[in-house]
């Protein structure tokens, strides 16, 4: 891996925006670290382990989420990368080439989703098999039940990212026509949703902001790709001011991540306050672009970024498995866990983080090969051009609902039909797994190219 990263770093073209790669790694790394820190595992009087949230134990720490809730940065980077990727494929094939736009769409989806879906499908397969085996063996209760639910929660991010990739072609066309106006339309729609939700009590309308808020942040990546974020400090200032005012005078909570038991969450579904938070983060990181680029000129630094990028999705998928495994081992060894947020608990944080990092590294070593994409061959696809777009669209839709459903219901109760409500539809883990697998196969088949005969 080190030699491969060294070769990739040496072969990096001068035109590549290295700062975007750094932001991708740093944002996922911050999320991983945040999850490790927020997990407040304790043992109740009856001996059962439970996992709480440090931010609920110490509400004063919720202000830290204004710096550590960095998923908007990852989605912003995604918009930048998707714009470049789609335009590159469009130049190579021609928008109205032999296969037409339908084939271009399916090839684009497969190319962008390989490093996302393949490690995700493996993760689901491993945990699904393990959960089924444990249930058949009658092993349940305590930290195990919690783990079967928690390890699937980060899959919500995969679902949102799938939607962003799927909507890239039409939204990129809107961006190319209207520029900042396309972003403004999405942002205005997000604000209108909150007005209807909080001002008029319209039911279910809030779920539209899963699209409007995150796609607006994604649209900022298109603007970045075209060099239109020229005064990022203004974006940061406006976003921060908006978030402060909304939280201070509106119905929005302080925390920018979901909190247990709260009636209103800024995250699920997203609110206009979270969009303002995203604006200030994007403007903030863009303001640091100059010094960061100078830092990235150091060969050792760039090699580290390249190496981390090659395994970032695998590490993200397995980091909660590692953390819960560490706590499980401590409980199995009879180690007494300190009460969360006490002095002893804080003193142990560096050790727990280091051990969880080591276990994550071991899991990455095992599963990283599934993150390596295969080459995309432009030419005829595995299905007819007329069927390529609908097959790819159906595939990504199935994956979207599959992983979102699984993030809510978890891997527990596979044989019991345990359900969760996704928007207004009840889903079970077996159905969510089946939808994800079927969707992945459709995306792979629709976007797989083979050379065109001369």
Residue, then its C-alpha position, 0 to 999 in steps of 0.5 A: x500500500x505504501x509503495x502504491x501510494x508513493x507511485x500515485x503521489x509521484x504520478x500526480x499531474x500538476x493540474x490536480x487540486x490536492x486541497x480537495x483530496x485533503x478536505x475529503x480525508x480530513x472531513x471523514x477523519x473528523x467524523x470518525x474521531x467525533x464518533x469515537x469521542x461521542x460514544x459514552x459506554x456505561x454499565x447499568x446497575x443490572x450489568x447491561x451495557x448501554x451506549x449513550x451520547x457524550x453531548x447529552x451527558x455534557x450539553x455544553x459540548x454541543x457547541x463543538x458540533x459547529x466545528x466538528x460536524x463536517x459532513x457538509x464539507x465532504x458533500x461539497x467536495x463530492x460536488x466538485x469531483x462529480x462535476x469534473x468526472x461527468x464533464x471528463x466523460x462527456x468530452x470523451x464520449x460526446x453528449x450525443x455520441x454513439x450511445x447517447x446521454x443514456x449510456x453516458x449516465x450509466x457509465x458515470x454512475x458506475x464510475x463514481x459509485x464503485x468505491x462507494x458501493x463495493x465496500x458498502x456491499x461487503x460491509x453489509x454482507x459481513x455484518x448481515x451474516x454475523x448478525x444472522x449467525x448470532x441470532x440463530x445461536x441465541x446470542x443477544x443482549x447488552x452491547x451486542x444488541x446495541x452494536x447490531x443497531x449502531x454499526x449500520x447508522x453511518x450508512x445514512x451518509x452513503x444513501x445521501x451521497x448516492x442521491x447526489x451522484x444520481x442527480x449530478x447530470x441534471x443539476x450540473x446542467x442547471x448550474x451551467x445555465x444559471x450558476x449561483x441561481x441554481x444554488x439559490x433555488x435549492x437554498x430557497x426551497x430548503x427555507x420554504x420547507x422549514x417555513x411550511x414545517x414550523x410555521x404551518x405544521x405541514x406534515x411530512x414536508x420536512x423530509x424534502x430537506x434531505x434533498x434540498x439542503x444536501x443538494x444545495x451544499x453539493x451545488x457549491x462544489x459545482x461553483x468551486x469547480x468553475x472558480x466562482x467561490x471567489x470570496x469564501x470569507x463572505x460565504x462563511x460570515x453569512x452562513x455563521x450569522x444565519x446559523x447563530x440567528x436561527x438557533x438563537x431566535x428560531x426553533x432550532x437546537x444548538x447541536x448540529x448533530x442528532x441528539x437522543x430524545x430531542x423533538x427537533x433535530x438539525x440533522x434528521x431531517x436537515x434544517x435550514x440552520x444546518x444549511x447555514x452551518x454548511x455555508x460557514x464550513x465551506x467558506x471557512x475551509x475555502x479561506x484556508x486554501x492558500x496555506x493548505x496548498x503550500x503545505x501539500x507541496x511537501x512530498x511526505x504530506x502529499x503521500x500521506x493524503x494519497x494513502x489515506x484517500x485510498x482507504x477512506x471509505x473502508x475506514x469510515x464503514x468499519x470505524x464503529x465496528x472497531x470502537x464497539x469491539x474495543x469496548x466489548x473486549x474491555x467488558x469481556x475482560x472485566x475492566x470497569x468502565x468509568x462514568x462518561x465525562x468524568x476525569x478518569x473517563x477523559x484521561x482514558x480517551x487518548x488510549x481508547x482512540x489509539x486502540x480503536x485506530x489500531x483495530x480500524x487499521x487492521x480491518x482496513x488491511x482486510x477489506x481495503x481491496x474492495x475499495x479499489x475501482x476497476x477501469x472504466x472502459x468507454x464503449x458499448x455497455x452491458x445493456x442496450x443504450x435505451x435501457x441503460x439509463x432506466x436500469x442505472x436509475x432504478x439501481x441507484x434508487x434501490x441502493x438509496x432506499x436500501x442503505x437508508x432503511x438499513x441505517x435506521x433498522x440496523x442488523x438486529x432482528x433479521x428473523x423477527x421482522x423488526x421494522x423502522x419507518x423510512x419517511x412513511x414506509x416501514x422497512x425491515x433489514x432483510x428487505x433493505x439488504x435485498x434492495x441494496x444488493x439488487x441495486x448494486x448489481x443493476x448499477x454495475x451491469x448498466x454501467x459496465x463497458x466493453x470495447x466497441x469493435x473497430 
